[in-house]
Amino acid sequence: MTPSVMFLSIIFLGISMLVSYVLRSKFKTYSKSPLRSGLSGKEIAEKMLKENGIYDVKVQQSNGFLSDHYNPANKTVNLSPEVFEGVNVAAAAVAAHECGHAVQHATAYQWLTMRSKLVPFVQFSSGIVQWVLLGGVLMINRFPQLLLVGIVLFALTTIFSLITLPVEFDASKRALAWLDQTNITTTEEYPKSKDALKWAALTYVVAALASVATLVQYIFIYMSGNKRS
């Protein structure tokens, strides 16, 4: 890793840590805000799925703090213990957001479909890309094609990060609309749900920007190496 790429990585790491800290702080704060509807995250998820005509998706508990996710492979909405059992604003927002992904899957939302198709390629590239890039930088004068291969592999992860943005934004949009329309959240609770999901989305924005910036840095290194040779 070159000094410029390392410096850039440190900057975005700092930003990412800050956003993650704020997100956790927001979640803990809104977890202390009781939901007047009296529904737990599990009940909210099941209700949203049912009202969207989705009956083949199972809501289950996962392990770990903020480990919530939707798995399209086995059609499960996985909620962390705090969300699964929680009867609060934070649990409602997260549960509805993950069900938003299930709705996307059921309606063949194009960005989710595209991201799912990229998963096998990203899993492959993420395992070797750092080593290919490192070797490419070290051998830039003798074998610049290696760095080019690394750039292509890294570009796949960058594209994946960028495609993730509309997927996450749309899931939050669906979640918030449903929470508002069904009165699961009151007029006082809704803004808190919206704020919690906003900070969750920012983590993906930072990751995407970091990936783009790093990709550009490696492209510049490749172009500079070609000029010298």
C-alpha positions in Angstrom: 0.0 0.0 0.0 1.5 3.4 -1.0 1.7 6.3 1.5 -1.1 8.2 -0.4 -3.4 5.2 -0.3 -2.6 4.5 3.3 -3.2 8.2 4.3 -6.6 8.1 2.4 -7.5 4.8 4.2 -6.7 6.4 7.6 -8.9 9.4 6.8 -11.9 7.3 5.8 -11.3 4.9 8.7 -11.6 7.8 11.0 -14.8 9.0 9.4 -16.2 5.5 9.4 -15.4 5.1 13.1 -17.1 8.4 13.9 -20.3 7.5 11.9 -20.4 4.1 13.6 -20.0 5.7 17.0 -22.9 8.1 16.3 -25.0 5.2 14.9 -24.5 3.1 18.0 -25.2 6.2 20.2 -28.4 6.9 18.3 -29.5 3.3 18.5 -29.0 3.2 22.3 -30.8 6.5 22.7 -33.8 5.5 20.6 -33.8 2.0 22.3 -34.8 3.9 25.4 -37.8 5.4 23.6 -40.8 3.0 24.2 -43.1 2.3 21.3 -46.6 3.2 22.0 -48.0 0.5 19.7 -46.5 -2.0 22.1 -45.1 -4.2 19.2 -41.7 -5.9 19.4 -39.3 -5.9 16.5 -40.3 -9.5 15.7 -44.0 -8.6 15.6 -43.4 -5.5 13.5 -41.4 -7.5 11.0 -44.1 -10.2 10.7 -46.8 -7.6 10.4 -45.0 -5.7 7.6 -44.3 -8.9 5.7 -47.9 -10.0 6.0 -49.3 -6.7 4.9 -47.0 -6.8 1.8 -48.3 -10.2 0.9 -45.1 -12.0 1.8 -45.6 -15.4 3.5 -42.5 -17.3 2.6 -40.0 -15.2 4.6 -39.2 -16.3 8.2 -38.3 -13.8 11.0 -35.7 -15.1 13.3 -33.2 -14.0 15.9 -29.5 -13.5 15.0 -26.5 -13.1 17.3 -24.5 -9.9 17.8 -25.3 -6.2 18.3 -26.7 -4.6 15.2 -26.3 -7.9 13.3 -29.6 -7.3 11.6 -29.9 -8.4 7.9 -32.1 -9.9 5.3 -30.8 -13.1 3.6 -32.3 -13.6 0.2 -30.7 -17.0 -0.2 -32.9 -18.6 2.5 -35.5 -15.9 2.7 -35.0 -14.9 6.4 -35.2 -11.6 8.2 -32.5 -11.9 10.9 -32.9 -9.5 13.8 -30.4 -9.0 16.6 -31.6 -9.7 20.1 -32.1 -6.0 20.9 -34.3 -5.6 17.8 -36.1 -9.0 17.9 -37.3 -8.5 21.5 -37.2 -4.7 21.6 -40.4 -2.6 22.0 -38.9 0.7 21.1 -38.4 3.2 18.2 -34.9 1.8 17.3 -36.2 -1.8 17.1 -39.2 -0.7 14.9 -37.0 1.2 12.5 -34.4 -1.6 12.0 -37.1 -4.4 11.8 -39.0 -2.4 9.2 -35.8 -1.6 7.2 -34.8 -5.3 7.0 -38.3 -6.2 5.8 -37.9 -3.5 3.2 -35.2 -5.7 1.7 -37.6 -8.6 1.7 -40.2 -6.5 -0.1 -37.5 -5.6 -2.6 -36.7 -9.2 -3.2 -40.4 -10.1 -3.6 -40.9 -7.4 -6.1 -37.6 -8.1 -8.0 -36.2 -4.6 -7.2 -33.6 -4.1 -10.0 -30.8 -2.8 -7.8 -31.1 -5.7 -5.3 -31.2 -8.2 -8.2 -28.0 -6.6 -9.6 -26.3 -6.6 -6.3 -27.2 -10.3 -5.7 -25.7 -11.3 -9.0 -22.4 -9.5 -8.1 -22.0 -11.3 -4.7 -20.1 -14.4 -6.0 -17.6 -12.2 -8.0 -17.1 -9.8 -5.0 -16.6 -12.8 -2.6 -13.9 -14.1 -5.0 -12.2 -10.7 -5.6 -12.2 -9.6 -1.9 -10.1 -12.6 -1.0 -7.2 -11.8 -3.3 -7.5 -8.2 -4.3 -5.2 -6.7 -1.6 -2.4 -9.1 -2.5 -2.8 -8.5 -6.2 -2.7 -4.7 -5.6 0.3 -5.0 -3.3 2.2 -7.1 -5.9 1.1 -4.7 -8.6 2.5 -1.7 -6.9 5.8 -3.4 -6.0 6.2 -4.6 -9.6 4.7 -1.5 -11.4 7.9 -1.0 -13.5 8.4 -4.6 -14.5 4.9 -6.0 -14.7 2.2 -3.2 -14.7 -0.4 -5.6 -15.9 -0.6 -7.1 -12.5 -1.7 -3.8 -11.0 -4.3 -3.4 -13.7 -5.7 -6.8 -12.8 -5.9 -5.6 -9.2 -7.7 -2.4 -10.2 -10.3 -4.5 -12.1 -10.8 -6.7 -9.1 -11.1 -3.7 -6.8 -13.5 -2.0 -9.2 -15.9 -4.9 -8.7 -16.0 -4.2 -4.9 -16.4 -0.5 -5.6 -19.3 -1.1 -8.0 -20.9 -3.4 -5.4 -20.6 -0.6 -2.8 -22.2 1.9 -5.1 -25.1 -0.4 -6.0 -25.6 -1.0 -2.3 -26.5 2.7 -1.8 -29.9 2.7 -3.7 -30.7 -0.7 -2.2 -30.3 0.6 1.4 -31.9 4.0 0.7 -34.9 2.3 -0.9 -35.3 -0.2 1.9 -35.4 2.7 4.4 -37.9 4.6 2.3 -40.2 1.6 2.2 -39.8 1.1 5.9 -40.5 4.7 6.9 -43.5 4.9 4.5 -45.0 1.7 6.0 -44.3 2.8 9.6 -46.1 6.1 8.9 -49.0 4.7 7.0 -49.8 2.0 9.5 -49.3 4.3 12.5 -46.9 1.9 14.0 -44.9 5.0 15.0 -46.6 8.1 16.3 -45.9 11.7 15.0 -43.3 12.0 17.9 -41.7 8.6 17.2 -41.5 8.8 13.4 -38.7 11.4 13.2 -36.6 9.3 15.6 -37.0 6.3 13.3 -36.1 8.4 10.3 -33.0 9.7 12.1 -31.8 6.2 13.1 -32.1 4.9 9.6 -30.3 8.0 8.2 -27.2 7.3 10.3 -27.3 3.6 9.3 -27.4 4.7 5.7 -24.4 7.0 6.2 -22.2 4.0 7.0 -22.8 2.7 3.5 -22.1 6.1 2.0 -18.8 6.4 3.8 -17.8 2.9 2.6 -18.7 3.7 -1.0 -16.8 7.0 -1.0 -13.8 5.3 0.5 -13.9 2.6 -2.1 -14.1 5.1 -5.0 -11.3 7.3 -3.6 -9.0 4.3 -3.1 -9.8 3.0 -6.6 -8.9 6.4 -8.1 -5.6 6.4 -6.2 -4.6 3.0 -7.7 -5.6 4.2 -11.2 -3.3 7.2 -10.8 -0.5 4.9 -9.6 -1.0 2.7 -12.6 -1.0 5.7 -15.0 2.1 7.2 -13.4 3.9 3.8 -13.6 3.1 3.6 -17.3 4.5 7.1 -18.0 7.8 6.2 -16.3 8.1 3.0 -18.3 
